[in-house]
Amino acid sequence: MEGVALTGTIDKKLRFLRRIPQGPMTNTYDWGLRSLQDDPNSTSWGRQNVFDVYTTSDIKGLDGTVYSTW
């Protein structure tokens, strides 16, 4: 991942994921997606830019919370 140089900065690059990896909890490439325009608690993606990805797994962590809420 080489990144893209930011204009007006010295030695700073903007980096992007070119593909989303396989999820460690679900062993699939199905991730929940969220954009800036979506409600923070939304479980559906509004098809705008992707801001966040989260697992769709229902597995709970040691503290009892579902991983998808982390």
Predicted model as a PDB file, atoms N, CA, C, CB and O in Angstrom, pLDDT in the B-factor column:
MODEL        1                                                                  
ATOM      1  N   MET A   1       0.848  -1.166   0.000  1.00 52.00           N  
ATOM      2  CA  MET A   1       0.000   0.000   0.000  1.00 52.00           C  
ATOM      3  C   MET A   1       0.894   1.229   0.000  1.00 52.00           C  
ATOM      4  CB  MET A   1      -0.965  -0.002   1.215  1.00 52.00           C  
ATOM      5  O   MET A   1       1.473   1.587   1.026  1.00 52.00           O  
ATOM      6  N   GLU A   2       1.002   1.866  -1.142  1.00 65.00           N  
ATOM      7  CA  GLU A   2       1.903   3.009  -1.281  1.00 65.00           C  
ATOM      8  C   GLU A   2       1.279   4.308  -0.801  1.00 65.00           C  
ATOM      9  CB  GLU A   2       2.327   3.158  -2.717  1.00 65.00           C  
ATOM     10  O   GLU A   2       1.974   5.143  -0.220  1.00 65.00           O  
ATOM     11  N   GLY A   3       0.000   4.498  -1.026  1.00 68.00           N  
ATOM     12  CA  GLY A   3      -0.668   5.718  -0.619  1.00 68.00           C  
ATOM     13  C   GLY A   3      -0.542   6.824  -1.643  1.00 68.00           C  
ATOM     14  O   GLY A   3       0.181   6.693  -2.630  1.00 68.00           O  
ATOM     15  N   VAL A   4      -1.248   7.910  -1.403  1.00 71.00           N  
ATOM     16  CA  VAL A   4      -1.270   9.075  -2.279  1.00 71.00           C  
ATOM     17  C   VAL A   4      -0.779  10.267  -1.471  1.00 71.00           C  
ATOM     18  CB  VAL A   4      -2.706   9.333  -2.865  1.00 71.00           C  
ATOM     19  O   VAL A   4      -1.285  10.527  -0.379  1.00 71.00           O  
ATOM     20  N   ALA A   5       0.204  10.994  -1.997  1.00 70.00           N  
ATOM     21  CA  ALA A   5       0.743  12.156  -1.286  1.00 70.00           C  
ATOM     22  C   ALA A   5      -0.341  13.219  -1.124  1.00 70.00           C  
ATOM     23  CB  ALA A   5       1.966  12.742  -2.038  1.00 70.00           C  
ATOM     24  O   ALA A   5      -1.094  13.503  -2.055  1.00 70.00           O  
ATOM     25  N   LEU A   6      -0.408  13.799   0.073  1.00 73.00           N  
ATOM     26  CA  LEU A   6      -1.364  14.870   0.339  1.00 73.00           C  
ATOM     27  C   LEU A   6      -0.771  16.199  -0.129  1.00 73.00           C  
ATOM     28  CB  LEU A   6      -1.730  14.928   1.852  1.00 73.00           C  
ATOM     29  O   LEU A   6       0.404  16.476   0.110  1.00 73.00           O  
ATOM     30  N   THR A   7      -1.571  17.004  -0.782  1.00 73.00           N  
ATOM     31  CA  THR A   7      -1.139  18.306  -1.280  1.00 73.00           C  
ATOM     32  C   THR A   7      -0.875  19.251  -0.121  1.00 73.00           C  
ATOM     33  CB  THR A   7      -2.190  18.902  -2.228  1.00 73.00           C  
ATOM     34  O   THR A   7      -1.687  19.359   0.797  1.00 73.00           O  
ATOM     35  N   GLY A   8       0.250  19.929  -0.165  1.00 73.00           N  
ATOM     36  CA  GLY A   8       0.568  20.921   0.855  1.00 73.00           C  
ATOM     37  C   GLY A   8       1.142  20.350   2.134  1.00 73.00           C  
ATOM     38  O   GLY A   8       1.288  21.080   3.114  1.00 73.00           O  
ATOM     39  N   THR A   9       1.476  19.059   2.158  1.00 65.00           N  
ATOM     40  CA  THR A   9       2.058  18.454   3.360  1.00 65.00           C  
ATOM     41  C   THR A   9       3.401  17.822   3.015  1.00 65.00           C  
ATOM     42  CB  THR A   9       1.098  17.395   3.970  1.00 65.00           C  
ATOM     43  O   THR A   9       3.675  17.500   1.859  1.00 65.00           O  
ATOM     44  N   ILE A  10       4.196  17.659   3.996  1.00 72.00           N  
ATOM     45  CA  ILE A  10       5.497  17.027   3.811  1.00 72.00           C  
ATOM     46  C   ILE A  10       5.446  15.625   4.402  1.00 72.00           C  
ATOM     47  CB  ILE A  10       6.632  17.869   4.468  1.00 72.00           C  
ATOM     48  O   ILE A  10       5.114  15.444   5.573  1.00 72.00           O  
ATOM     49  N   ASP A  11       5.776  14.639   3.583  1.00 76.00           N  
ATOM     50  CA  ASP A  11       5.873  13.237   4.011  1.00 76.00           C  
ATOM     51  C   ASP A  11       4.587  12.675   4.630  1.00 76.00           C  
ATOM     52  CB  ASP A  11       6.989  13.100   5.003  1.00 76.00           C  
ATOM     53  O   ASP A  11       4.651  11.848   5.540  1.00 76.00           O  
ATOM     54  N   LYS A  12       3.440  13.110   4.151  1.00 79.00           N  
ATOM     55  CA  LYS A  12       2.183  12.539   4.612  1.00 79.00           C  
ATOM     56  C   LYS A  12       1.443  11.969   3.431  1.00 79.00           C  
ATOM     57  CB  LYS A  12       1.323  13.587   5.340  1.00 79.00           C  
ATOM     58  O   LYS A  12       1.390  12.582   2.365  1.00 79.00           O  
ATOM     59  N   LYS A  13       0.862  10.783   3.619  1.00 75.00           N  
ATOM     60  CA  LYS A  13       0.130  10.128   2.545  1.00 75.00           C  
ATOM     61  C   LYS A  13      -1.244   9.703   3.034  1.00 75.00           C  
ATOM     62  CB  LYS A  13       0.909   8.919   2.013  1.00 75.00           C  
ATOM     63  O   LYS A  13      -1.423   9.366   4.204  1.00 75.00           O  
ATOM     64  N   LEU A  14      -2.204   9.722   2.131  1.00 74.00           N  
ATOM     65  CA  LEU A  14      -3.546   9.237   2.383  1.00 74.00           C  
ATOM     66  C   LEU A  14      -3.596   7.812   1.868  1.00 74.00           C  
ATOM     67  CB  LEU A  14      -4.636  10.142   1.704  1.00 74.00           C  
ATOM     68  O   LEU A  14      -3.238   7.560   0.717  1.00 74.00           O  
ATOM     69  N   ARG A  15      -4.037   6.866   2.702  1.00 73.00           N  
ATOM     70  CA  ARG A  15      -4.032   5.456   2.325  1.00 73.00           C  
ATOM     71  C   ARG A  15      -5.461   4.914   2.279  1.00 73.00           C  
ATOM     72  CB  ARG A  15      -3.176   4.634   3.313  1.00 73.00           C  
ATOM     73  O   ARG A  15      -6.317   5.310   3.070  1.00 73.00           O  
ATOM     74  N   PHE A  16      -5.699   4.013   1.348  1.00 73.00           N  
ATOM     75  CA  PHE A  16      -7.019   3.428   1.129  1.00 73.00           C  
ATOM     76  C   PHE A  16      -6.924   1.907   1.131  1.00 73.00           C  
ATOM     77  CB  PHE A  16      -7.626   3.928  -0.199  1.00 73.00           C  
ATOM     78  O   PHE A  16      -5.905   1.341   0.735  1.00 73.00           O  
ATOM     79  N   LEU A  17      -7.976   1.258   1.570  1.00 73.00           N  
ATOM     80  CA  LEU A  17      -8.087  -0.184   1.378  1.00 73.00           C  
ATOM     81  C   LEU A  17      -8.595  -0.415  -0.037  1.00 73.00           C  
ATOM     82  CB  LEU A  17      -9.039  -0.844   2.444  1.00 73.00           C  
ATOM     83  O   LEU A  17      -9.595   0.183  -0.435  1.00 73.00           O  
ATOM     84  N   ARG A  18      -7.938  -1.255  -0.790  1.00 76.00           N  
ATOM     85  CA  ARG A  18      -8.358  -1.547  -2.156  1.00 76.00           C  
ATOM     86  C   ARG A  18      -9.413  -2.648  -2.184  1.00 76.00           C  
ATOM     87  CB  ARG A  18      -7.154  -1.950  -3.007  1.00 76.00           C  
ATOM     88  O   ARG A  18     -10.224  -2.714  -3.108  1.00 76.00           O  
ATOM     89  N   ARG A  19      -9.399  -3.502  -1.181  1.00 78.00           N  
ATOM     90  CA  ARG A  19     -10.438  -4.516  -1.041  1.00 78.00           C  
ATOM     91  C   ARG A  19     -10.596  -4.817   0.438  1.00 78.00           C  
ATOM     92  CB  ARG A  19     -10.092  -5.811  -1.849  1.00 78.00           C  
ATOM     93  O   ARG A  19      -9.647  -4.693   1.213  1.00 78.00           O  
ATOM     94  N   ILE A  20     -11.761  -5.200   0.810  1.00 77.00           N  
ATOM     95  CA  ILE A  20     -12.044  -5.514   2.205  1.00 77.00           C  
ATOM     96  C   ILE A  20     -11.678  -6.972   2.455  1.00 77.00           C  
ATOM     97  CB  ILE A  20     -13.542  -5.243   2.554  1.00 77.00           C  
ATOM     98  O   ILE A  20     -12.076  -7.841   1.680  1.00 77.00           O  
ATOM     99  N   PRO A  21     -10.931  -7.260   3.515  1.00 86.00           N  
ATOM    100  CA  PRO A  21     -10.512  -8.635   3.796  1.00 86.00           C  
ATOM    101  C   PRO A  21     -11.654  -9.500   4.318  1.00 86.00           C  
ATOM    102  CB  PRO A  21      -9.381  -8.633   4.800  1.00 86.00           C  
ATOM    103  O   PRO A  21     -12.727  -9.005   4.665  1.00 86.00           O  
ATOM    104  N   GLN A  22     -11.399 -10.782   4.364  1.00 89.00           N  
ATOM    105  CA  GLN A  22     -12.366 -11.738   4.905  1.00 89.00           C  
ATOM    106  C   GLN A  22     -12.519 -11.492   6.405  1.00 89.00           C  
ATOM    107  CB  GLN A  22     -11.919 -13.211   4.626  1.00 89.00           C  
ATOM    108  O   GLN A  22     -11.534 -11.255   7.105  1.00 89.00           O  
ATOM    109  N   GLY A  23     -13.752 -11.549   6.891  1.00 85.00           N  
ATOM    110  CA  GLY A  23     -14.015 -11.298   8.302  1.00 85.00           C  
ATOM    111  C   GLY A  23     -13.574 -12.452   9.186  1.00 85.00           C  
ATOM    112  O   GLY A  23     -13.893 -13.604   8.892  1.00 85.00           O  
ATOM    113  N   PRO A  24     -12.850 -12.172  10.260  1.00 83.00           N  
ATOM    114  CA  PRO A  24     -12.374 -13.240  11.138  1.00 83.00           C  
ATOM    115  C   PRO A  24     -13.492 -13.920  11.936  1.00 83.00           C  
ATOM    116  CB  PRO A  24     -11.351 -12.686  12.090  1.00 83.00           C  
ATOM    117  O   PRO A  24     -13.329 -15.065  12.358  1.00 83.00           O  
ATOM    118  N   MET A  25     -14.600 -13.252  12.145  1.00 82.00           N  
ATOM    119  CA  MET A  25     -15.704 -13.834  12.914  1.00 82.00           C  
ATOM    120  C   MET A  25     -16.653 -14.646  12.052  1.00 82.00           C  
ATOM    121  CB  MET A  25     -16.474 -12.745  13.617  1.00 82.00           C  
ATOM    122  O   MET A  25     -17.190 -15.659  12.501  1.00 82.00           O  
ATOM    123  N   THR A  26     -16.863 -14.210  10.814  1.00 85.00           N  
ATOM    124  CA  THR A  26     -17.856 -14.848   9.954  1.00 85.00           C  
ATOM    125  C   THR A  26     -17.240 -15.714   8.857  1.00 85.00           C  
ATOM    126  CB  THR A  26     -18.728 -13.799   9.328  1.00 85.00           C  
ATOM    127  O   THR A  26     -17.937 -16.518   8.238  1.00 85.00           O  
ATOM    128  N   ASN A  27     -15.929 -15.553   8.611  1.00 87.00           N  
ATOM    129  CA  ASN A  27     -15.235 -16.247   7.524  1.00 87.00           C  
ATOM    130  C   ASN A  27     -15.875 -15.963   6.167  1.00 87.00           C  
ATOM    131  CB  ASN A  27     -15.223 -17.750   7.785  1.00 87.00           C  
ATOM    132  O   ASN A  27     -15.845 -16.811   5.274  1.00 87.00           O  
ATOM    133  N   THR A  28     -16.449 -14.784   6.013  1.00 88.00           N  
ATOM    134  CA  THR A  28     -17.040 -14.349   4.745  1.00 88.00           C  
ATOM    135  C   THR A  28     -16.537 -12.934   4.445  1.00 88.00           C  
ATOM    136  CB  THR A  28     -18.617 -14.393   4.801  1.00 88.00           C  
ATOM    137  O   THR A  28     -15.861 -12.313   5.265  1.00 88.00           O  
ATOM    138  N   TYR A  29     -16.877 -12.446   3.271  1.00 87.00           N  
ATOM    139  CA  TYR A  29     -16.532 -11.079   2.900  1.00 87.00           C  
ATOM    140  C   TYR A  29     -17.707 -10.132   3.143  1.00 87.00           C  
ATOM    141  CB  TYR A  29     -16.101 -11.020   1.431  1.00 87.00           C  
ATOM    142  O   TYR A  29     -17.699  -8.998   2.664  1.00 87.00           O  
ATOM    143  N   ASP A  30     -18.702 -10.585   3.876  1.00 84.00           N  
ATOM    144  CA  ASP A  30     -19.877  -9.766   4.187  1.00 84.00           C  
ATOM    145  C   ASP A  30     -19.603  -8.935   5.439  1.00 84.00           C  
ATOM    146  CB  ASP A  30     -21.140 -10.658   4.387  1.00 84.00           C  
ATOM    147  O   ASP A  30     -19.460  -9.471   6.538  1.00 84.00           O  
ATOM    148  N   TRP A  31     -19.533  -7.649   5.254  1.00 85.00           N  
ATOM    149  CA  TRP A  31     -19.333  -6.717   6.357  1.00 85.00           C  
ATOM    150  C   TRP A  31     -20.502  -5.744   6.385  1.00 85.00           C  
ATOM    151  CB  TRP A  31     -17.976  -5.960   6.220  1.00 85.00           C  
ATOM    152  O   TRP A  31     -21.128  -5.482   5.358  1.00 85.00           O  
ATOM    153  N   GLY A  32     -20.788  -5.218   7.549  1.00 83.00           N  
ATOM    154  CA  GLY A  32     -21.730  -4.121   7.645  1.00 83.00           C  
ATOM    155  C   GLY A  32     -21.011  -2.847   7.233  1.00 83.00           C  
ATOM    156  O   GLY A  32     -19.848  -2.653   7.588  1.00 83.00           O  
ATOM    157  N   LEU A  33     -21.677  -1.985   6.499  1.00 80.00           N  
ATOM    158  CA  LEU A  33     -21.076  -0.740   6.030  1.00 80.00           C  
ATOM    159  C   LEU A  33     -21.844   0.450   6.589  1.00 80.00           C  
ATOM    160  CB  LEU A  33     -21.050  -0.690   4.486  1.00 80.00           C  
ATOM    161  O   LEU A  33     -23.055   0.378   6.794  1.00 80.00           O  
ATOM    162  N   ARG A  34     -21.137   1.532   6.832  1.00 79.00           N  
ATOM    163  CA  ARG A  34     -21.766   2.742   7.355  1.00 79.00           C  
ATOM    164  C   ARG A  34     -21.126   3.942   6.662  1.00 79.00           C  
ATOM    165  CB  ARG A  34     -21.615   2.840   8.918  1.00 79.00           C  
ATOM    166  O   ARG A  34     -19.921   3.944   6.413  1.00 79.00           O  
ATOM    167  N   SER A  35     -21.922   4.959   6.350  1.00 81.00           N  
ATOM    168  CA  SER A  35     -21.396   6.190   5.761  1.00 81.00           C  
ATOM    169  C   SER A  35     -21.642   7.348   6.723  1.00 81.00           C  
ATOM    170  CB  SER A  35     -22.052   6.474   4.375  1.00 81.00           C  
ATOM    171  O   SER A  35     -22.369   7.206   7.707  1.00 81.00           O  
ATOM    172  N   LEU A  36     -21.033   8.490   6.433  1.00 78.00           N  
ATOM    173  CA  LEU A  36     -21.220   9.668   7.288  1.00 78.00           C  
ATOM    174  C   LEU A  36     -22.671  10.119   7.332  1.00 78.00           C  
ATOM    175  CB  LEU A  36     -20.347  10.812   6.802  1.00 78.00           C  
ATOM    176  O   LEU A  36     -23.116  10.690   8.328  1.00 78.00           O  
ATOM    177  N   GLN A  37     -23.419   9.864   6.247  1.00 79.00           N  
ATOM    178  CA  GLN A  37     -24.805  10.301   6.165  1.00 79.00           C  
ATOM    179  C   GLN A  37     -25.750   9.387   6.952  1.00 79.00           C  
ATOM    180  CB  GLN A  37     -25.239  10.363   4.713  1.00 79.00           C  
ATOM    181  O   GLN A  37     -26.881   9.779   7.236  1.00 79.00           O  
ATOM    182  N   ASP A  38     -25.305   8.173   7.310  1.00 75.00           N  
ATOM    183  CA  ASP A  38     -26.150   7.216   8.030  1.00 75.00           C  
ATOM    184  C   ASP A  38     -26.241   7.555   9.511  1.00 75.00           C  
ATOM    185  CB  ASP A  38     -25.612   5.798   7.855  1.00 75.00           C  
ATOM    186  O   ASP A  38     -25.336   8.162  10.084  1.00 75.00           O  
ATOM    187  N   ASP A  39     -27.342   7.155  10.112  1.00 75.00           N  
ATOM    188  CA  ASP A  39     -27.500   7.271  11.553  1.00 75.00           C  
ATOM    189  C   ASP A  39     -26.461   6.381  12.229  1.00 75.00           C  
ATOM    190  CB  ASP A  39     -28.944   6.883  11.994  1.00 75.00           C  
ATOM    191  O   ASP A  39     -26.216   5.276  11.746  1.00 75.00           O  
ATOM    192  N   PRO A  40     -25.845   6.813  13.319  1.00 72.00           N  
ATOM    193  CA  PRO A  40     -24.812   6.004  13.978  1.00 72.00           C  
ATOM    194  C   PRO A  40     -25.271   4.603  14.385  1.00 72.00           C  
ATOM    195  CB  PRO A  40     -24.324   6.723  15.192  1.00 72.00           C  
ATOM    196  O   PRO A  40     -24.454   3.684  14.436  1.00 72.00           O  
ATOM    197  N   ASN A  41     -26.550   4.423  14.672  1.00 73.00           N  
ATOM    198  CA  ASN A  41     -27.062   3.111  15.079  1.00 73.00           C  
ATOM    199  C   ASN A  41     -27.699   2.339  13.928  1.00 73.00           C  
ATOM    200  CB  ASN A  41     -28.072   3.278  16.191  1.00 73.00           C  
ATOM    201  O   ASN A  41     -28.277   1.274  14.141  1.00 73.00           O  
ATOM    202  N   SER A  42     -27.601   2.861  12.729  1.00 72.00           N  
ATOM    203  CA  SER A  42     -28.214   2.228  11.563  1.00 72.00           C  
ATOM    204  C   SER A  42     -27.535   0.904  11.230  1.00 72.00           C  
ATOM    205  CB  SER A  42     -28.151   3.165  10.357  1.00 72.00           C  
ATOM    206  O   SER A  42     -26.321   0.765  11.379  1.00 72.00           O  
ATOM    207  N   THR A  43     -28.322  -0.062  10.780  1.00 71.00           N  
ATOM    208  CA  THR A  43     -27.769  -1.340  10.327  1.00 71.00           C  
ATOM    209  C   THR A  43     -27.857  -1.468   8.816  1.00 71.00           C  
ATOM    210  CB  THR A  43     -28.499  -2.507  10.992  1.00 71.00           C  
ATOM    211  O   THR A  43     -27.554  -2.525   8.264  1.00 71.00           O  
ATOM    212  N   SER A  44     -28.271  -0.397   8.142  1.00 73.00           N  
ATOM    213  CA  SER A  44     -28.311  -0.408   6.677  1.00 73.00           C  
ATOM    214  C   SER A  44     -27.453   0.730   6.149  1.00 73.00           C  
ATOM    215  CB  SER A  44     -29.773  -0.284   6.151  1.00 73.00           C  
ATOM    216  O   SER A  44     -27.341   1.782   6.777  1.00 73.00           O  
ATOM    217  N   TRP A  45     -26.854   0.509   5.001  1.00 75.00           N  
ATOM    218  CA  TRP A  45     -25.957   1.476   4.388  1.00 75.00           C  
ATOM    219  C   TRP A  45     -26.713   2.282   3.352  1.00 75.00           C  
ATOM    220  CB  TRP A  45     -24.744   0.779   3.752  1.00 75.00           C  
ATOM    221  O   TRP A  45     -27.410   1.709   2.515  1.00 75.00           O  
ATOM    222  N   GLY A  46     -26.589   3.603   3.392  1.00 69.00           N  
ATOM    223  CA  GLY A  46     -27.298   4.482   2.486  1.00 69.00           C  
ATOM    224  C   GLY A  46     -26.678   4.619   1.114  1.00 69.00           C  
ATOM    225  O   GLY A  46     -27.127   5.448   0.322  1.00 69.00           O  
ATOM    226  N   ARG A  47     -25.654   3.830   0.805  1.00 73.00           N  
ATOM    227  CA  ARG A  47     -24.989   3.791  -0.508  1.00 73.00           C  
ATOM    228  C   ARG A  47     -24.123   5.017  -0.803  1.00 73.00           C  
ATOM    229  CB  ARG A  47     -26.023   3.655  -1.588  1.00 73.00           C  
ATOM    230  O   ARG A  47     -23.733   5.229  -1.951  1.00 73.00           O  
ATOM    231  N   GLN A  48     -23.816   5.831   0.222  1.00 74.00           N  
ATOM    232  CA  GLN A  48     -22.862   6.913   0.025  1.00 74.00           C  
ATOM    233  C   GLN A  48     -21.467   6.357   0.323  1.00 74.00           C  
ATOM    234  CB  GLN A  48     -23.198   8.152   0.942  1.00 74.00           C  
ATOM    235  O   GLN A  48     -21.277   5.145   0.426  1.00 74.00           O  
ATOM    236  N   ASN A  49     -20.516   7.246   0.455  1.00 76.00           N  
ATOM    237  CA  ASN A  49     -19.141   6.842   0.738  1.00 76.00           C  
ATOM    238  C   ASN A  49     -19.064   5.976   2.005  1.00 76.00           C  
ATOM    239  CB  ASN A  49     -18.246   8.084   0.891  1.00 76.00           C  
ATOM    240  O   ASN A  49     -19.820   6.194   2.952  1.00 76.00           O  
ATOM    241  N   VAL A  50     -18.166   5.010   2.018  1.00 76.00           N  
ATOM    242  CA  VAL A  50     -18.011   4.135   3.186  1.00 76.00           C  
ATOM    243  C   VAL A  50     -17.108   4.826   4.196  1.00 76.00           C  
ATOM    244  CB  VAL A  50     -17.424   2.740   2.781  1.00 76.00           C  
ATOM    245  O   VAL A  50     -15.984   5.212   3.877  1.00 76.00           O  
ATOM    246  N   PHE A  51     -17.607   4.978   5.410  1.00 75.00           N  
ATOM    247  CA  PHE A  51     -16.854   5.591   6.497  1.00 75.00           C  
ATOM    248  C   PHE A  51     -16.384   4.541   7.488  1.00 75.00           C  
ATOM    249  CB  PHE A  51     -17.700   6.644   7.208  1.00 75.00           C  
ATOM    250  O   PHE A  51     -15.312   4.671   8.079  1.00 75.00           O  
ATOM    251  N   ASP A  52     -17.197   3.487   7.670  1.00 78.00           N  
ATOM    252  CA  ASP A  52     -16.920   2.498   8.697  1.00 78.00           C  
ATOM    253  C   ASP A  52     -17.340   1.119   8.210  1.00 78.00           C  
ATOM    254  CB  ASP A  52     -17.642   2.855  10.010  1.00 78.00           C  
ATOM    255  O   ASP A  52     -18.318   0.996   7.472  1.00 78.00           O  
ATOM    256  N   VAL A  53     -16.621   0.090   8.606  1.00 81.00           N  
ATOM    257  CA  VAL A  53     -17.024  -1.295   8.376  1.00 81.00           C  
ATOM    258  C   VAL A  53     -17.082  -1.987   9.724  1.00 81.00           C  
ATOM    259  CB  VAL A  53     -16.042  -2.031   7.400  1.00 81.00           C  
ATOM    260  O   VAL A  53     -16.304  -1.676  10.626  1.00 81.00           O  
ATOM    261  N   TYR A  54     -18.007  -2.926   9.856  1.00 83.00           N  
ATOM    262  CA  TYR A  54     -18.134  -3.656  11.116  1.00 83.00           C  
ATOM    263  C   TYR A  54     -18.591  -5.078  10.812  1.00 83.00           C  
ATOM    264  CB  TYR A  54     -19.132  -2.945  12.085  1.00 83.00           C  
ATOM    265  O   TYR A  54     -19.206  -5.335   9.777  1.00 83.00           O  
ATOM    266  N   THR A  55     -18.285  -5.993  11.720  1.00 84.00           N  
ATOM    267  CA  THR A  55     -18.667  -7.379  11.524  1.00 84.00           C  
ATOM    268  C   THR A  55     -20.176  -7.541  11.655  1.00 84.00           C  
ATOM    269  CB  THR A  55     -17.943  -8.281  12.524  1.00 84.00           C  
ATOM    270  O   THR A  55     -20.823  -6.810  12.405  1.00 84.00           O  
ATOM    271  N   THR A  56     -20.722  -8.488  10.934  1.00 84.00           N  
ATOM    272  CA  THR A  56     -22.151  -8.787  11.047  1.00 84.00           C  
ATOM    273  C   THR A  56     -22.385  -9.973  11.972  1.00 84.00           C  
ATOM    274  CB  THR A  56     -22.753  -9.070   9.664  1.00 84.00           C  
ATOM    275  O   THR A  56     -23.502 -10.482  12.059  1.00 84.00           O  
ATOM    276  N   SER A  57     -21.345 -10.411  12.657  1.00 85.00           N  
ATOM    277  CA  SER A  57     -21.418 -11.560  13.552  1.00 85.00           C  
ATOM    278  C   SER A  57     -22.282 -11.271  14.778  1.00 85.00           C  
ATOM    279  CB  SER A  57     -20.020 -11.970  13.987  1.00 85.00           C  
ATOM    280  O   SER A  57     -22.324 -10.141  15.267  1.00 85.00           O  
ATOM    281  N   ASP A  58     -22.963 -12.293  15.265  1.00 85.00           N  
ATOM    282  CA  ASP A  58     -23.741 -12.187  16.502  1.00 85.00           C  
ATOM    283  C   ASP A  58     -22.965 -12.707  17.705  1.00 85.00           C  
ATOM    284  CB  ASP A  58     -25.051 -12.951  16.367  1.00 85.00           C  
ATOM    285  O   ASP A  58     -23.509 -12.793  18.805  1.00 85.00           O  
ATOM    286  N   ILE A  59     -21.692 -13.054  17.500  1.00 86.00           N  
ATOM    287  CA  ILE A  59     -20.868 -13.597  18.583  1.00 86.00           C  
ATOM    288  C   ILE A  59     -20.587 -12.502  19.602  1.00 86.00           C  
ATOM    289  CB  ILE A  59     -19.538 -14.185  18.032  1.00 86.00           C  
ATOM    290  O   ILE A  59     -20.382 -11.341  19.246  1.00 86.00           O  
ATOM    291  N   LYS A  60     -20.581 -12.893  20.887  1.00 88.00           N  
ATOM    292  CA  LYS A  60     -20.340 -11.942  21.966  1.00 88.00           C  
ATOM    293  C   LYS A  60     -18.907 -12.036  22.453  1.00 88.00           C  
ATOM    294  CB  LYS A  60     -21.307 -12.183  23.122  1.00 88.00           C  
ATOM    295  O   LYS A  60     -18.311 -13.112  22.470  1.00 88.00           O  
ATOM    296  N   GLY A  61     -18.361 -10.889  22.852  1.00 86.00           N  
ATOM    297  CA  GLY A  61     -17.024 -10.820  23.424  1.00 86.00           C  
ATOM    298  C   GLY A  61     -17.048 -11.252  24.882  1.00 86.00           C  
ATOM    299  O   GLY A  61     -18.107 -11.571  25.424  1.00 86.00           O  
ATOM    300  N   LEU A  62     -15.890 -11.263  25.510  1.00 89.00           N  
ATOM    301  CA  LEU A  62     -15.785 -11.672  26.911  1.00 89.00           C  
ATOM    302  C   LEU A  62     -16.580 -10.769  27.856  1.00 89.00           C  
ATOM    303  CB  LEU A  62     -14.334 -11.687  27.330  1.00 89.00           C  
ATOM    304  O   LEU A  62     -16.992 -11.197  28.933  1.00 89.00           O  
ATOM    305  N   ASP A  63     -16.790  -9.525  27.446  1.00 91.00           N  
ATOM    306  CA  ASP A  63     -17.556  -8.607  28.290  1.00 91.00           C  
ATOM    307  C   ASP A  63     -19.067  -8.714  28.059  1.00 91.00           C  
ATOM    308  CB  ASP A  63     -17.102  -7.181  28.039  1.00 91.00           C  
ATOM    309  O   ASP A  63     -19.843  -7.993  28.686  1.00 91.00           O  
ATOM    310  N   GLY A  64     -19.491  -9.624  27.147  1.00 90.00           N  
ATOM    311  CA  GLY A  64     -20.909  -9.856  26.912  1.00 90.00           C  
ATOM    312  C   GLY A  64     -21.541  -9.014  25.818  1.00 90.00           C  
ATOM    313  O   GLY A  64     -22.715  -9.200  25.500  1.00 90.00           O  
ATOM    314  N   THR A  65     -20.779  -8.083  25.231  1.00 89.00           N  
ATOM    315  CA  THR A  65     -21.331  -7.266  24.153  1.00 89.00           C  
ATOM    316  C   THR A  65     -21.073  -7.937  22.807  1.00 89.00           C  
ATOM    317  CB  THR A  65     -20.723  -5.843  24.176  1.00 89.00           C  
ATOM    318  O   THR A  65     -20.075  -8.636  22.631  1.00 89.00           O  
ATOM    319  N   VAL A  66     -21.978  -7.718  21.865  1.00 85.00           N  
ATOM    320  CA  VAL A  66     -21.863  -8.308  20.531  1.00 85.00           C  
ATOM    321  C   VAL A  66     -20.753  -7.567  19.784  1.00 85.00           C  
ATOM    322  CB  VAL A  66     -23.230  -8.231  19.746  1.00 85.00           C  
ATOM    323  O   VAL A  66     -20.670  -6.341  19.845  1.00 85.00           O  
ATOM    324  N   TYR A  67     -19.896  -8.323  19.073  1.00 81.00           N  
ATOM    325  CA  TYR A  67     -18.783  -7.716  18.346  1.00 81.00           C  
ATOM    326  C   TYR A  67     -19.226  -6.640  17.358  1.00 81.00           C  
ATOM    327  CB  TYR A  67     -18.018  -8.782  17.614  1.00 81.00           C  
ATOM    328  O   TYR A  67     -18.496  -5.671  17.146  1.00 81.00           O  
ATOM    329  N   SER A  68     -20.380  -6.783  16.761  1.00 76.00           N  
ATOM    330  CA  SER A  68     -20.824  -5.812  15.761  1.00 76.00           C  
ATOM    331  C   SER A  68     -21.074  -4.423  16.359  1.00 76.00           C  
ATOM    332  CB  SER A  68     -22.088  -6.311  15.087  1.00 76.00           C  
ATOM    333  O   SER A  68     -21.192  -3.452  15.613  1.00 76.00           O  
ATOM    334  N   THR A  69     -21.158  -4.312  17.681  1.00 77.00           N  
ATOM    335  CA  THR A  69     -21.383  -3.005  18.315  1.00 77.00           C  
ATOM    336  C   THR A  69     -20.075  -2.342  18.731  1.00 77.00           C  
ATOM    337  CB  THR A  69     -22.291  -3.159  19.535  1.00 77.00           C  
ATOM    338  O   THR A  69     -20.098  -1.213  19.221  1.00 77.00           O  
ATOM    339  N   TRP A  70     -18.947  -3.001  18.552  1.00 76.00           N  
ATOM    340  CA  TRP A  70     -17.654  -2.434  18.945  1.00 76.00           C  
ATOM    341  C   TRP A  70     -17.235  -1.339  18.025  1.00 76.00           C  
ATOM    342  CB  TRP A  70     -16.591  -3.493  18.980  1.00 76.00           C  
ATOM    343  O   TRP A  70     -16.169  -0.751  18.210  1.00 76.00           O  
TER     344      TRP A  70                                                      
ENDMDL                                                                          
END                                                                             
